[in-house]
Every structure is written in structure tokens, then in C-alpha cells.
Amino acid sequence: MPQVSIDLTKTQPRNVLYGAAYAAVFILLAILVAISFFAVPSADDFCNADRYATHGFWGTQSDLYLNWGGRYASNAAIVAFIALGDLQRLYGLVGALAHLLTFSAFLLLTREILGERATLPQQCLVAGIASIVFFSGVPDPAQTYYWLSGTFTYQLGNIALILMIALLIRAERALVRQTTALFSGLVAACCALVAAGANETSMLLALLILGIGTLASIRLGRPAAGLWATLTAIALAGAVAAAFAPGNFARMDVLDSTGMLRPSLWGAAALYLPWVVLRMAYWLTNAGLWATAALIFVSTHSSVQSFLFRNSQFDRRWFLVPLAWFGGLLVLNLLGFVVNRYPLPERAESVVYLLFLLGWFPSALIIGHYLLGNKPAPSGPLTRPLLVAVLAVSLAGSPNVFEVYKDSYRGYRYWKEMQARFATLELARNSADRNAVVSSLSRPPRTLFATELSTNPADFRNACMASYFGLQSIRLGNAN
């Protein structure tokens, strides 16, 4: 694995433009964290809280593994959070932790890539940009960042994957210098186990990354080949434990009994490739991706060129990187079509988007250098300021971020309505008729709202909330 040095000395924030970039990034991150405290529990959150109240921590782990699913890492994380105390009072920490850990993971990855070529403030800026670029592209921010059951399943897997990659880079360098990589390798192994046990998409991506890394290391005779192979074996063991859990088969029986409409096998096969292309095209409409890639290109031109060119000729073997990237995207998207003949759920597509981002930047550099050849990178006095301006505008105005602005006030109304609903349920618990009817919400915030109750009291979302509040039933209707 070559070490690519990125020189940011020409992009130090010494003027108003770069100062504005710092301010924009960290103000946006602060807003993303702040609205977390308008989020409230729903659906599976109440199911798991009720399980914990009945079985305790370890009993709930056993119940979930045997009867619901083998996602051992996410199951443990969700129930551990519930065990902290009052779920409703602490719920705002879910989104705050998700953003903080995502930023921290990107910061570690940034530090491993940039090394001493960038100051800590510059590394923080890059990590902040990466965090917002990721948030701006996830298909469902609510279920990825602000819903306990989604966040501790999918974003937990994403964070574990980023950390695993960063620690593998650190271990690679340590082994090249013939120093110990034991600590980095052990933590990377833990991250691989978490990714394998968080959700099936993260599991598959971890196996793809580690498997390809193992083959490449062996082929190139890298000192870390043994480490890659060991982590692959560890991740595979975790994947087997997760995939063959009895709860997976029990859950499949439940899903099959719902009578969900599915396209035919041939219909799913015909839709698969167009879906992958359309999803990638949608992500590529984000001007921030292009601006960021261009900034990286002009800032790393000389150092990256030394890796990609041999004897003044482009080394075409580097095309294996974008090919492997696109192949990985095809494999991850195939998972949904194989299991349900549909695309992956939007919360699971956040894992696909992570792979998209991780592969986009090196692929853009490789293709850009191939197209430019040995010519110098554009370096006019306005090049970087214009790219920074485009990046700042695109980050601040992306659809997901724009929804956050609106949800800063819609979220408060949503929180107040949900507090009123919870108060109604508390009163109903002490009444003679413990069957509650609650009114619909008005304009729920897209960023925070995961799911709503049903008019059918037998719906699992209703049943779990009813059990949590000690009621016989809850249904959506005219509370008056």
C-alpha cells in the first residue's frame, strides 16, 4: 500500500475565504449535532427497550440472536445504550454520538493519510468536510444518524470500517519501518468484528476490503500480508457467526409470511444494473464531490504523479483501483436484489455510499492523472479559492443539509408533539381502559423522523410502544 503525501501548505486558512470554510464546516457540524436533541424513540427502539426490561442485557442478546437476527455488534450496542437509563431523556445522545464518532473516524483516517504534511487544524477541516460530504449523500439521514436502531446498526458499521482502514494504514507503515503494529492490528481486528456483526452490508464490505487487501499484499510481497490475512479470517469468523444465527432464519419466516409484493427474478435482474448506475449518477450530481476531488488533485499533483507514472509513462495497472471500486459497488448493491429482489433499504445504502466515497477520490485521481498525462496541474491564483468557494456552497446547500435548516424549527415542533403524546400514554397507563388513541403528527421533520405508528394496534410499532408504556394497545386515530 503506497503512502500518498498530500501537501496542503498552499491551502492554509490565511484569508477570509479559508476562514469562511472553517466556519461553515464547523457551524454545520454543530447544527447537525444540535438537532439530535429533537429526536425521539420509535419502532424497534421500544421493542428492544421492552426486551431489556424483561430479560436484562445478556438475556436480550440471547433472545435477539436466537429469535430475531445475528447482528451481534449492533444488538449489543443498542441494548448497552438502553441500559444507560431513561431512554426518552437520553435519546438525543444518539445523533450526537453518531456525528462525533463519524468525525473522529474520518479524523483518524485523515491523519494517517496526510501525516505530518498537514497541521491538526487542517486535518480537522478535512475530517469535517468528509463528515458533511458523507451526511449530504446518505439516502436516509433519519435512519442513519438519529434513530437508535438504525444508527447503532448501519452507522456503527460505517464507523468501524473507516477506523479499520485507518488502522490498517498505520499498521502497514509500522511493519514497513519494522516496528510493532500489535496495537493497531488488535484494534483493527476489533473493528473488523464490529463491522461483520453490525449489518450484512457492512459485513460484505469488510470481507471485500480485507480479501482484496490480502490478495494485493501477497501479490506485492508486502510485510503486512500476514496481518491482512489474519484480519480476513477474523472477519470471516464474525460473518459466519452473524449469518448463521438462528434468529436470521426465524426472521425470514416472519418476513415471508407478510405477503410483501416482489418483482419476478427476471424483473429484478433487469432492474439491477440500471439502479446501480442511477444511484451513482445521483451521488455524482453533488458538486462538492467534484470540488473536493479537484482540490485534492491540485494539492497532491506532484506526489501522486510519482506513484502513477513509471519512466514518464502512466502505469495502467492503477486502473485496477477504479475497476475494483466499481466491482465492489456492484457486489454490495447485488445483496438487496438477491435477498428481496429490491434495492437495499435506504439506511443500508449508507454503507454503499461509504464505499462510493472511499473509492471516488483515488479513482478520480487516477483517471485525472491519466487524462492530464505529464502536464502540470492547473495552478492559477484563483484555482484553489474558486474550488473552495464551490465546495463551501455545495456543502451548505446540499439537499440533506438544507432539510436540516428547516428541521431546526420543525424538529422542535415534532419534539413537543411527541412529548405530548408520551404524556397522554403515561396518563392512559393509569386509567381503567388501557387502550390509547393518539393523533397523527403535523409535518414531521425529514431529518429526524424514522417511522410512525399505524391505525392497526397489532402493528409491531404499536405493540412495542404499548408494551413499553404498560398499555394493552395503542393506535393512530382521532384522539378527540
Secondary structure by P-SEA (a helix, b strand, c coil): cbbbbbbccccccccaaaaaaaaaaaaaaaaaaaacccccccaaaaaaaaaaacccaaaaaaaaaaccccaaaaaaaaaaaaacccccccccaaaaaaaaaaaaaaaaaaaaaacccccaaaaaaaaaaaaaaaaacccccccccccaaaaacaaaaaaaaaaaaaaaaaaaaaaaacccaaaaaaaaaaaaaaaaaccaaaaaaaaaaaaaaaaaaaaacccaaaaaaaaaaaaaaaaaaaaacaaaaaaaaaaaacccccccaaaaaaaaaaaaaaaaaaaaccaaaaaaaaaaaaacaaaaaaaaccccccccccaaaaaaaaaaaaaaaaccccccccccccccaaaaaaaaaaaaaaaaaaaaaaaacccccccccaaaaaaaaaaaaaaaccaaaaaaaaaaaaaaaaaaaaaaaaaaaaaaaaccccbbbbbbbccccccccccccccccccaaaaaaaaaaccccccccccc
